[in-house]
Amino acid sequence: MAPDPRPPETSLMEPAVLPRPVGHSRPIRVLVVDDNAGFRESLLSLLEAGNLQVVGEAGSGAEALGLVRSLAPDVVLMDVRMPTMDGIEATRLLKADFPDLGVVALSGHEDQEIVRGMLVAGASGYVLKDSDGDEILTAVSRAAQGGALLSSGVTSHVIEELTEALERERRRTGELEAAQDALVERSTRRQQLVARLSHELRTPVTVILGVAQTLAKVEASPEQEAELLERLVTRARDLAQLVERFELAIDSGLTERVDVGEVARDVAARDERVSVTTVDGLPTANLNRGVASRIVEELVDNALRFSAPDTDVVVTVGAGSDGIDVRVVDEGPGIDAREHERIFGPLEQLEELNVRIHQGAGMGLALARTAARAMGGDVVIESSGAAGSTFLWTIALSS
């Protein structure tokens, strides 16, 4: 689309014509993505005046995905707030397929959460829409050369919060890896024990089966019947003792006595929206502490993501029918009963990709349930409706 020769009504300052960036034998190819046609027109004029080649324009993130494949731009100038698919989701998908593509975020507001979202998604820079025109051109040029630029309007505390968020994510990744290692070790140990148990069971089971068949088919004297029954009882007792020994072996080594309320409070302390209530006198549970913490984290993280920012999440730890119950209660929109099982599947989310507003890969609930079941418990949706949802983690004290 050729730009209108008339000066557009925009807050962008008219820059001087810039030379071609160092290291480029041709103009930088730019795709402009913004749902405001008037602002797109202003950007087209600005970029072409700066010796940059505009190869196309899009009005949404979804439209940009197809254009990047066909037009092969060097840089995408990406609006953040757009209908259907916002700039954060579009950037994440583009960087997954085109890791060398430069993406410069454009926003009309200095929103800390949006800044973090765009940079974590892979944006090479973040520029406010009312920035000086030269600043926008510089951001595009740096992105094309693999560099980055943050607008001077993005305050220092936003950058500090981004650093803290990345550090928290690194810690979460480390904890997840440790929990996964523990689960793999436990699974391997169980497989080895099951193989050994299968081998050890063959002898008593074979004897018991043989004796039972003899008693059923052969007319034996009372003395013979008494002898066979005694042998049957002896082998059955041996079998029961063998199973008990393996049960003790399975429960040892990877777990410890854990105060579940303390684990919940540690997780809640990381976000002021989360509160914890506990019942006095609860016994400790035999759990892997790192895995237990990860289960609570995933349930709390899910509740926070799908609740309004001004609502709270409540974690309650109390006595259950045969153990300890941990409930995570949110004030989200609720979940249809037909979806209660599907959302625990790996990579499953309620929102379709083209209308998704909550980020994430859809693995949290699947990991929480898998970890809970590995330790003898379970994670389910206890209730859900317009007022919110309650996720329940049941912990068997004998686990």
Secondary structure by P-SEA (a helix, b strand, c coil): cccccccccccccccccccccccccccbbbbbbcccaaaaaaaaaaaaaaccccccccccaaaaaaaaaaccccccccccccccccaaaaaaaaaaccccbbbbbbbccccaaaaaaaaaacccccccccccaaaaaaaaaaaaaccccccccccaaaaaaaaaaaaaaaaaaaaaaaaaaaaaaaaaaaaaaaaaaaaaaaaaaaaaaaaaaaaacccccaaaaaaaaaaaaaaaaaaaaaaaaaaaaaacccccccaaaaaaaaaacccccbbbbbbccccccccaaaaaaaaaaaaaaaaaaaccccbbbbbbbbbcccbbbbbbbbbccccccccccccccccccccccccccccccccaaaaaaaaaaaaccccccccccccbbbbbbbbbccc
